[in-house]
Amino acid sequence: MDWERSKGKLTPISQKNLLLIRKEKVRKNIESASRLLNTGKEPLEIADLFIHSTFKLVEDGILNRFPQLSMEDVKEKVKQNLALSIKLKKNKRGVVS
């Protein structure tokens, strides 16, 4: 279940609202990608920018949660999160097959 923060409290997001949020996010991503492609940059360069930005956001999120960590510790946490994500995806694919 997904949660949202309102008035300092976490409350569940309804399925309908969650669907609307996800649709809006996809729409914005498509618009953003279209603008980038129209700049004349290579798709590989754009993908590299997206990936770099994603890792930077993950680092920033970890630093916000754990401000006492050094950059080396933050990078290690990013690696751990990525490894966990890969394991979860492998297990998910294994169950479906």
Secondary structure, DSSP 8 states (H G I E B T S, - for coil): --EEEETTEEEE--HHHHHHHHHHHHHHHHHHHHHHHTTT--HHHHHHHHHHHHHHHHHHHHHHH-TT--HHHHHHHHHHHHHHHHHHHHHHHHHH-
